[in-house]
Amino acid sequence: MDKIVFFQMNQLGDLLFSLPVLQAAKKRLCAKIYSVVKPSFAPLLISSGLIDGYISKELPFISLIKALRREKFNKAVLFSESPFSLMSAFAAGIKERVGFKTASLNFLLTKKAERKGVPSIYNNFNLGQTLGLTDIKKDYSDIIKIPSENISNAEKWLRENDLRGVAAVSPGSSAKRRGKRLPPQKWAQIIDALFAENVKCVLSGASWEKDDLIEIADICKSSPKIFTAENGIFDSAAFYKKSRLFIGVDSGSAHLAAAVGTKCITVFISTDPSQTSPLPKEKHTVIQKLSADLITPQDFLPYIYEK
């Protein structure tokens, strides 16, 4: 039986873009499937039945090569274009290495896929086809499996706070992509305007975002509750699943909410929604403006009751 290792990227949204290819590989290939991935993301892939095992992407270079050699992979598929990933696959002696033509070290690849623009589900579709896969889903919906314990915890939190049908407001983005964010005062205006329309908002994010969420809540007149994912990514996934609406910026959180089936209203300022909008596109709403200053609460109001 073949053993294939997929090299993942480091951002949550980019990881979610890979799910349809992993799903197709698991269904169509007679192979053991592994991922080189951040440990915090590995449970998402394992619980969804997409991989048989993983190797930490946070290992030092030599340790990663040794781990890859121990598993004796005969094929590597690289969503990542990083020199670290390509050199690791090559140095580990993996015979077949499939990746993107645009990688700076693409001469280390044995098969190359076309890529245009930023990492996206469409580029990964091309990569999957180059691998020989067919019948690849065009979006990441209905792939993630959330443990029942996390769903129960989210439901309990909502009951204890006497909340139902909430809008999860996730103002954050990764530390490297702060240009996507709106100022705290802007979020406070949006949350208060939604509250006036009887939409109960809950500020949500990772545990490390708590201080930023508190800052916004303190400005709000409507005193929104704060939910943070203290136990990792499944806490966020479960909370978004139990929310009727997600509101945020172009971020991994928006894609996670879309992946679990929640309607998203997503603000795009510095990025292109044609490549990275939540999927499937027809289910979600994109608000695109040239700057954060142009965003107003009225931009959101027409969409808050849409199915």
Residue, then its C-alpha position, 0 to 999 in steps of 0.5 A: m500500500d502506498k504511503i502519501v504525506f501532504f505538507q500543509m500550510n500554517q494558516l487555518g484558512d489555507l488548511l481548510f482549502s486543502l480539505p477537498v483534496l484530502q477527502a478525495a485522496k482518502k476516498r480514491l487512493c489505496a494509500k495511508i494518508y499522513s500530513v505534515v501539519k501544525p499540531s494544533f490543527a492535526p485533531l481537525l484532520i484526524s477526527s474528520g477521518l482525512i488522515d491516518g497520522y501526522i508529523s509535526k510541522e514544528l519539528p526542526f529540519i533534521s528531526l523532520i527529515k528523520a521522521l519522514r524517513r522512518e515512515k518511508f513515504n513514496k509520495a509527497v504532496l505539497f500545498s506549501e510552497s515554502p523552501f523548508s517543505l520542499m527541501s524536507a520532502f527532497a532530503a527525506g528521499i521521497k521519490e515522487r513530489v507533487g507541488f506548485k510551479t510557482a514554488s521558488l524551489n520547484f526544481l525539487l518537484t517531480k510533478k508541477a501544478e499551475r497556481k494563480g494568485v494566493p493560496s485558494i481552494y481553486n489552486n488546490f483543486n489543480l494540485g489534486q488533479t495533477l496528483g491524478l484525483t477526480d471528483i474533488k469537491k469545489d468547497y469545504s462544506d460537510i467535511i469537518k466532524i466536530p466531537s460531540e463533547n465540544i458541541s455539548n460544551a457550546e450548547k451549555w455555554l449558550r444556555e448558561n448565558d441565556l442566549r440563542g440564535v446569536a451572531a458570532v462576531s470574530p474581529g481577529s485575523s492572524a498576527k501576520r495579517r493585521g491589515k484585514r482588521l477593523p478598529p475596535q471602535k468600528w466593531a463596537q458601532i456594528i455590534d450596537a447597531l445589530f443589537a438595536e435590530n434585536v441581533k444578539c452578538v457574541l464576541s468570539g475568538a481564540s484564547w490568545e485574542k481575549d484581551d482584544l475582545i475585552e477591549i471591544a466589549d468595553i466600548c460597546k453600549s450593548s455589553p456583548k458576551i465573550f466566548t473564547a476557544e479555551n480548548g482549541i479549534f473544536d471549541s471555535a468550530a462548535f460555537y460557530k456551528k451553534s450560531r445562526l450567523f458569523i460576522g468577521v473579516d477575511s480570516g481562518s475563523a470565517h472559513l471555519a464557520a463556513a465549513v461547519g455550515t454557518k452563514c457568514i458576512t465577511v469584510f474584505i479590505s486588503t484581500d481579493p474575495s474572488q479567490t478567498s471568500p467563504l464557500p460555497k459563495e452563494k450561501h455567504t455575503v461579502i462586504q468589500k471596501l477600499s478601507a476600514d474607514l468606509i465600513t458602516p453598520q448599515d453595510f450589515l443590516p440588509y443581510i442579517y435576516e437572510k436565510 
